[in-house]
Amino acid sequence: MSKIVSEKMYELGSKRSEIRELFEYGKKRIAEVGAENVFDFSLGNPSVPAPDCVKETLADLILNGDPVSLHGYTSAQGDAVVRQACADYIQKTHGCNATANDFYMTCGAAASLTISLSALAQEGDEVIILAPYFPEYKVFIAQAGMNCVEVKCRESDFQIDFDAFEKAITAHTKAVIINSPNNPSGAVFSEKTIRQLATILEEAEKKYGHSIFIIADEPYRELVYDAEITVPFIPNFYKNTLVCYSFSKSLSLPGERIGYIFVPPCCDEHDAVYFAVCGAGRSLGFVCAPSLFQKLVPACIGQTADISIYKKNRDLLCNALTAYGYRVVRPDGAFYLFVKALEDDSRAFCEKAKAHDLLIVAADSFGFPGYVRISYCVSTQMIERSLPAFEMLAKEYLK
């Protein structure tokens, strides 16, 4: 180990996440056996093209916009017109008061989360995360100098296990990260769940005499497939909420890194929290999110790529895998299928899947051993080609 670099940063940089490792393995296998023979379900990389409004707006901006302004710096917290467009959308869609000065434009959801955590962090603070969770939460929390506390959701429906949750709250609890629709389970926390969560946190705030925040990680908000499923807008139920949003999934723009943090005007010490967000963005180097894609937002906010394709993929995979004998958690949203591994060791199960060129992710790093994640934001044709491989894998176990 080098003596001139940070050991912690070396560890993070020298070893990719399990998801990224599998993705890189998949690229090697494609070079060896051909893309049509590799079934890569590793990465949550949207395969559906961006909606037409994206292409049309970008073309208009590039052809008719002022090139100096278009590619120049915006205000550190984002262009005022863009932030007002976000505020108008929140007010119209969710009935929640909002102004431009409640928004901080970011380089996607990861930046939103790291900024929010750093803005709230004080020595000894704890952040509760609900398993299954996105593995990078632990990295972001550690970077902010906070301590991570894991609570497993109920396996029966992947809603919050409130008995376990209440036991996890201490005088040091500063925040809870909520991801709904969830990566990797696809579960959507119901309004009943959010109301109960809000009540528990309000009681904890009174007990310990300080604010406790919900950090709502919402890149999948629009990705729900059934009319009866709604995603509660958490600030309408709990005032101390920071909303971390990304346009990566809704508009199929993961590589453009554009999102925002919303600090509701009703939250405790609003101005202090907002200025701390601005300060954290400055400290981390996340000022002036990509200008061109900021200016795309007013014309495209609220629109989505064709998510009916994801619904088709979900139903195709769910029905087929269930028929083959897999135990499948039917997702209400996002584009991930959470499946019980056919042996206790989910990593060993994923290694056996590799023999069929099925690339699926063990859920150990998601805080839920015994399951695997299958990302179905891929082409429907690839899913159809993969089904015999899934069936052969099941037959190895279910003889």
C-alpha positions as CSV (number, residue, x, y, z in Angstrom):
1,M,0.0,0.0,0.0
2,S,1.4,3.4,-1.0
3,K,2.3,5.8,1.8
4,I,1.5,8.9,-0.2
5,V,-2.2,8.4,-0.8
6,S,-5.4,8.0,1.3
7,E,-5.8,4.3,2.2
8,K,-9.6,4.8,2.2
9,M,-9.7,6.4,-1.2
10,Y,-7.2,3.8,-2.6
11,E,-9.6,1.0,-1.4
12,L,-12.6,2.7,-3.1
13,G,-10.7,3.3,-6.3
14,S,-8.8,0.0,-6.7
15,K,-11.9,-2.1,-6.4
16,R,-15.1,-1.4,-8.3
17,S,-18.5,-2.1,-6.8
18,E,-19.9,-5.6,-7.5
19,I,-22.2,-4.2,-10.1
20,R,-19.5,-2.4,-12.0
21,E,-17.2,-5.5,-11.8
22,L,-19.9,-7.6,-13.3
23,F,-20.6,-5.0,-16.0
24,E,-16.9,-5.0,-17.0
25,Y,-16.9,-8.9,-17.0
26,G,-19.8,-8.7,-19.3
27,K,-17.9,-6.5,-21.8
28,K,-15.1,-9.1,-21.9
29,R,-17.5,-11.9,-22.5
30,I,-19.2,-10.0,-25.3
31,A,-15.8,-9.7,-27.0
32,E,-15.3,-13.4,-26.6
33,V,-18.7,-15.0,-27.5
34,G,-20.7,-12.1,-29.1
35,A,-23.3,-9.8,-27.7
36,E,-26.2,-12.0,-28.7
37,N,-24.9,-14.7,-26.4
38,V,-24.4,-12.7,-23.2
39,F,-27.3,-11.7,-21.0
40,D,-26.2,-8.8,-19.0
41,F,-28.7,-7.8,-16.3
42,S,-26.1,-6.0,-14.1
43,L,-26.4,-2.3,-14.6
44,G,-29.4,0.1,-14.2
45,N,-28.6,1.7,-17.5
46,P,-31.9,2.8,-19.3
47,S,-32.2,1.1,-22.7
48,V,-35.3,3.2,-23.8
49,P,-34.4,6.3,-25.8
50,A,-35.0,9.7,-24.3
51,P,-38.4,11.3,-25.2
52,D,-38.6,13.5,-28.3
53,C,-38.7,16.6,-26.2
54,V,-35.1,16.0,-25.2
55,K,-33.8,15.9,-28.8
56,E,-36.1,18.8,-29.9
57,T,-35.1,21.0,-27.0
58,L,-31.4,20.3,-27.3
59,A,-31.5,21.0,-31.1
60,D,-33.3,24.3,-30.5
61,L,-30.9,25.3,-27.8
62,I,-27.8,24.5,-29.8
63,L,-29.1,26.0,-33.1
64,N,-30.8,29.1,-31.7
65,G,-29.4,29.7,-28.2
66,D,-26.7,32.1,-27.3
67,P,-23.6,29.9,-27.4
68,V,-21.8,31.9,-24.7
69,S,-24.7,31.7,-22.3
70,L,-25.5,28.1,-23.3
71,H,-22.1,26.7,-22.4
72,G,-21.2,29.3,-19.7
73,Y,-21.4,29.1,-16.0
74,T,-24.7,29.4,-14.2
75,S,-25.1,30.5,-10.6
76,A,-23.4,28.0,-8.3
77,Q,-26.8,26.7,-7.1
78,G,-28.1,26.5,-10.7
79,D,-29.8,28.8,-13.2
80,A,-32.7,30.8,-11.6
81,V,-35.1,30.2,-14.5
82,V,-34.4,26.4,-14.2
83,R,-34.9,26.4,-10.5
84,Q,-38.1,28.3,-10.8
85,A,-39.3,25.7,-13.4
86,C,-38.6,23.0,-10.9
87,A,-40.5,24.9,-8.2
88,D,-43.5,25.4,-10.5
89,Y,-43.6,21.7,-11.3
90,I,-43.5,20.7,-7.6
91,Q,-46.3,23.1,-6.8
92,K,-48.5,22.0,-9.7
93,T,-47.9,18.3,-9.4
94,H,-47.6,17.8,-5.6
95,G,-49.3,20.9,-4.2
96,C,-46.2,21.6,-2.1
97,N,-45.1,25.3,-1.7
98,A,-41.8,25.9,-3.5
99,T,-39.7,28.7,-4.8
100,A,-36.5,28.9,-6.9
101,N,-34.6,29.5,-3.7
102,D,-35.6,26.0,-2.4
103,F,-33.6,24.2,-5.2
104,Y,-30.0,23.4,-5.8
105,M,-29.2,21.9,-9.2
106,T,-26.8,18.9,-9.1
107,C,-24.8,16.5,-11.1
108,G,-27.4,13.7,-10.7
109,A,-28.7,11.8,-7.6
110,A,-25.3,10.8,-6.3
111,A,-24.3,14.4,-6.0
112,S,-27.6,15.2,-4.4
113,L,-27.1,12.6,-1.8
114,T,-23.5,13.4,-1.0
115,I,-24.3,17.1,-0.8
116,S,-27.3,16.5,1.5
117,L,-25.4,14.2,3.8
118,S,-22.5,16.6,4.1
119,A,-24.9,19.5,4.7
120,L,-26.4,17.8,7.7
121,A,-23.4,16.0,9.1
122,Q,-22.2,16.7,12.7
123,E,-19.8,14.6,14.7
124,G,-21.3,11.4,15.9
125,D,-24.4,11.6,13.7
126,E,-26.1,8.4,12.5
127,V,-28.0,7.7,9.3
128,I,-30.5,4.9,9.0
129,I,-30.7,3.0,5.7
130,L,-33.3,0.4,4.9
131,A,-32.3,-2.9,3.4
132,P,-32.3,-3.7,0.6
133,Y,-30.5,-0.4,-0.3
134,F,-28.3,1.0,-3.0
135,P,-24.8,-0.1,-1.9
136,E,-23.2,3.3,-2.5
137,Y,-25.2,4.8,0.4
138,K,-22.6,3.4,2.8
139,V,-19.8,5.1,0.8
140,F,-21.6,8.4,0.8
141,I,-22.4,8.2,4.5
142,A,-18.8,7.4,5.4
143,Q,-17.5,10.2,3.2
144,A,-19.7,12.6,5.2
145,G,-18.2,11.4,8.4
146,M,-21.4,9.9,9.7
147,N,-22.2,6.4,11.0
148,C,-24.4,4.0,9.1
149,V,-27.2,2.0,10.8
150,E,-28.9,-0.8,8.8
151,V,-32.6,-1.9,9.2
152,K,-34.0,-4.7,7.2
153,C,-37.4,-4.2,5.6
154,R,-40.1,-6.9,6.0
155,E,-39.4,-9.8,3.6
156,S,-43.1,-10.4,3.1
157,D,-43.7,-7.1,1.3
158,F,-40.5,-5.0,1.6
159,Q,-42.3,-2.3,3.6
160,I,-40.6,-0.9,6.7
161,D,-40.3,-3.2,9.7
162,F,-41.2,-0.5,12.2
163,D,-40.4,-2.6,15.3
164,A,-36.8,-2.9,14.1
165,F,-36.8,0.7,12.9
166,E,-37.9,2.2,16.2
167,K,-35.1,0.2,18.0
168,A,-32.5,1.7,15.6
169,I,-33.4,5.3,16.4
170,T,-31.0,6.9,19.0
171,A,-30.1,10.3,20.2
172,H,-27.5,10.4,17.4
173,T,-30.0,9.7,14.6
174,K,-29.8,12.6,12.1
175,A,-31.3,11.2,9.0
176,V,-33.1,8.3,7.3
177,I,-32.6,7.6,3.6
178,I,-35.8,6.5,1.8
179,N,-35.6,5.1,-1.7
180,S,-39.1,4.6,-3.3
181,P,-39.5,3.0,-5.8
182,N,-36.7,1.0,-4.5
183,N,-33.4,-0.2,-6.0
184,P,-33.2,-3.2,-5.9
185,S,-36.6,-4.5,-4.9
186,G,-38.9,-2.3,-7.0
187,A,-41.1,-1.8,-3.9
188,V,-43.0,1.4,-3.4
189,F,-43.5,2.6,0.1
190,S,-47.3,3.1,0.6
191,E,-48.9,6.2,2.0
192,K,-49.7,4.2,5.2
193,T,-46.0,3.4,5.6
194,I,-44.9,7.0,5.0
195,R,-47.5,8.3,7.5
196,Q,-46.3,5.8,10.2
197,L,-42.7,6.7,9.5
198,A,-43.5,10.4,9.9
199,T,-45.3,9.8,13.2
200,I,-42.3,7.8,14.6
201,L,-39.8,10.4,13.5
202,E,-41.8,13.3,14.9
203,E,-42.0,11.5,18.3
204,A,-38.2,10.9,18.1
205,E,-37.6,14.6,17.4
206,K,-39.5,15.5,20.5
207,K,-37.8,12.8,22.6
208,Y,-34.3,13.8,21.6
209,G,-34.8,17.5,21.1
210,H,-33.4,17.9,17.6
211,S,-34.5,17.6,14.0
212,I,-34.3,14.3,12.2
213,F,-34.4,14.4,8.4
214,I,-35.7,12.1,5.7
215,I,-33.4,12.1,2.7
216,A,-35.7,11.0,-0.2
217,D,-33.7,9.4,-3.0
218,E,-36.1,9.6,-5.9
219,P,-34.6,8.9,-9.3
220,Y,-37.3,6.3,-10.0
221,R,-40.3,8.4,-8.9
222,E,-42.1,8.3,-12.3
223,L,-41.2,4.6,-13.0
224,V,-44.4,2.9,-11.8
225,Y,-46.5,0.6,-14.0
226,D,-49.9,0.1,-12.5
227,A,-52.6,2.7,-12.2
228,E,-53.4,1.9,-8.6
229,I,-49.8,2.5,-7.4
230,T,-48.9,6.0,-6.3
231,V,-45.6,7.3,-4.9
232,P,-46.2,9.6,-1.9
233,F,-44.5,12.9,-2.0
234,I,-42.8,12.8,1.3
235,P,-42.6,16.6,2.1
236,N,-46.4,16.5,2.2
237,F,-46.3,14.1,5.1
238,Y,-43.1,15.1,6.9
239,K,-41.7,18.6,6.9
240,N,-38.0,17.7,7.5
241,T,-37.4,16.1,4.2
242,L,-34.7,16.7,1.6
243,V,-35.7,15.5,-1.9
244,C,-32.8,14.2,-4.0
245,Y,-34.0,13.9,-7.6
246,S,-32.4,12.9,-10.8
247,F,-33.6,13.1,-14.4
248,S,-31.4,10.1,-15.3
249,K,-34.1,7.4,-15.3
250,S,-37.3,9.4,-16.1
251,L,-35.7,11.0,-19.2
252,S,-33.2,8.2,-20.0
253,L,-30.3,10.6,-19.4
254,P,-28.0,8.7,-17.0
255,G,-24.8,10.0,-18.6
256,E,-25.7,13.6,-18.5
257,R,-25.7,13.9,-14.7
258,I,-28.5,16.3,-14.0
259,G,-30.7,16.5,-10.9
260,Y,-31.6,18.7,-7.9
261,I,-32.0,18.9,-4.2
262,F,-35.3,20.4,-2.9
263,V,-35.3,21.9,0.5
264,P,-39.0,22.4,1.4
265,P,-39.8,25.8,2.9
266,C,-41.5,24.1,5.8
267,C,-38.4,22.3,7.1
268,D,-36.8,23.4,10.3
269,E,-34.4,26.3,9.9
270,H,-34.9,26.3,6.2
271,D,-32.4,29.0,5.3
272,A,-29.7,27.4,7.4
273,V,-30.3,24.0,5.7
274,Y,-30.3,25.5,2.3
275,F,-27.1,27.5,2.8
276,A,-25.5,24.3,4.2
277,V,-26.5,22.6,1.0
278,C,-24.9,25.4,-1.0
279,G,-21.8,25.2,1.2
280,A,-21.6,21.4,0.9
281,G,-21.9,21.7,-2.9
282,R,-19.1,24.2,-2.9
283,S,-16.9,22.1,-0.6
284,L,-17.4,19.0,-2.7
285,G,-16.9,20.8,-6.0
286,F,-20.5,20.3,-7.1
287,V,-21.2,23.9,-8.2
288,C,-22.8,24.9,-11.6
289,A,-24.4,21.6,-12.7
290,P,-24.0,21.0,-16.5
291,S,-25.4,24.2,-18.1
292,L,-26.8,22.7,-21.3
293,F,-28.8,20.1,-19.5
294,Q,-30.0,22.5,-16.8
295,K,-31.5,24.5,-19.7
296,L,-33.2,21.4,-21.0
297,V,-35.2,20.9,-17.8
298,P,-38.0,23.6,-18.2
299,A,-39.2,22.1,-21.5
300,C,-38.9,18.4,-20.4
301,I,-39.7,18.3,-16.6
302,G,-42.6,15.9,-15.9
303,Q,-42.2,13.9,-19.2
304,T,-40.8,10.4,-19.4
305,A,-39.3,8.0,-21.8
306,D,-41.6,5.2,-23.0
307,I,-41.9,3.3,-19.7
308,S,-44.4,0.8,-21.2
309,I,-41.4,-1.1,-22.5
310,Y,-40.2,-1.6,-18.9
311,K,-43.6,-2.8,-17.9
312,K,-43.6,-5.3,-20.7
313,N,-40.1,-6.5,-19.6
314,R,-41.2,-6.8,-16.0
315,D,-44.2,-8.9,-16.9
316,L,-42.3,-11.1,-19.3
317,L,-39.6,-11.8,-16.7
318,C,-41.9,-12.2,-13.7
319,N,-44.2,-14.6,-15.5
320,A,-41.4,-16.7,-17.0
321,L,-39.2,-17.0,-13.9
322,T,-42.2,-17.8,-11.7
323,A,-43.1,-20.6,-14.1
324,Y,-39.6,-21.9,-13.9
325,G,-39.8,-22.2,-10.1
326,Y,-38.1,-19.0,-9.0
327,R,-39.5,-16.9,-6.1
328,V,-39.9,-13.4,-7.5
329,V,-40.8,-10.2,-5.7
330,R,-43.1,-8.5,-8.2
331,P,-41.9,-4.9,-8.4
332,D,-44.3,-1.9,-8.4
333,G,-41.7,0.5,-9.8
334,A,-38.1,1.1,-10.9
335,F,-36.7,-1.5,-13.3
336,Y,-35.2,-4.2,-11.1
337,L,-36.5,-7.7,-10.3
338,F,-35.6,-9.0,-6.8
339,V,-35.4,-12.8,-6.9
340,K,-34.7,-15.3,-4.2
341,A,-31.5,-17.2,-5.1
342,L,-31.9,-21.0,-5.5
343,E,-29.3,-21.6,-2.8
344,D,-28.5,-19.8,0.5
345,D,-25.2,-18.4,-0.9
346,S,-26.4,-15.9,-3.5
347,R,-22.9,-15.1,-4.7
348,A,-22.3,-18.8,-5.4
349,F,-25.7,-18.8,-7.2
350,C,-24.6,-15.8,-9.4
351,E,-21.3,-17.6,-10.2
352,K,-23.3,-20.6,-11.5
353,A,-25.5,-18.2,-13.5
354,K,-22.3,-17.0,-15.2
355,A,-21.8,-20.5,-16.7
356,H,-25.0,-19.7,-18.7
357,D,-23.7,-16.2,-19.5
358,L,-26.5,-14.8,-17.2
359,L,-25.0,-11.8,-15.4
360,I,-27.1,-11.0,-12.3
361,V,-26.1,-9.3,-9.1
362,A,-25.9,-10.9,-5.7
363,A,-27.9,-8.8,-3.1
364,D,-25.3,-9.3,-0.3
365,S,-24.0,-5.8,-1.0
366,F,-27.6,-4.5,-0.9
367,G,-27.9,-5.7,2.7
368,F,-30.1,-8.6,1.8
369,P,-28.2,-11.9,1.3
370,G,-30.0,-14.8,-0.3
371,Y,-31.5,-12.6,-3.1
372,V,-30.3,-11.4,-6.5
373,R,-31.0,-8.3,-8.5
374,I,-32.0,-8.5,-12.2
375,S,-32.0,-5.2,-14.0
376,Y,-34.6,-5.4,-16.7
377,C,-34.0,-2.0,-18.4
378,V,-32.6,-4.0,-21.3
379,S,-34.0,-4.8,-24.7
380,T,-37.1,-7.1,-24.7
381,Q,-35.3,-9.2,-27.3
382,M,-32.4,-9.9,-24.9
383,I,-34.8,-11.0,-22.2
384,E,-36.5,-13.3,-24.7
385,R,-33.1,-14.8,-25.7
386,S,-32.2,-15.2,-22.0
387,L,-35.2,-17.2,-20.9
388,P,-33.8,-20.7,-21.9
389,A,-30.7,-19.9,-19.8
390,F,-32.8,-19.0,-16.8
391,E,-34.8,-22.2,-17.2
392,M,-31.7,-24.4,-17.5
393,L,-30.2,-22.7,-14.4
394,A,-33.4,-23.5,-12.4
395,K,-33.4,-27.1,-13.6
396,E,-29.9,-27.5,-12.1
397,Y,-31.4,-26.8,-8.6
398,L,-35.0,-28.0,-8.9
399,K,-34.4,-31.6,-10.0
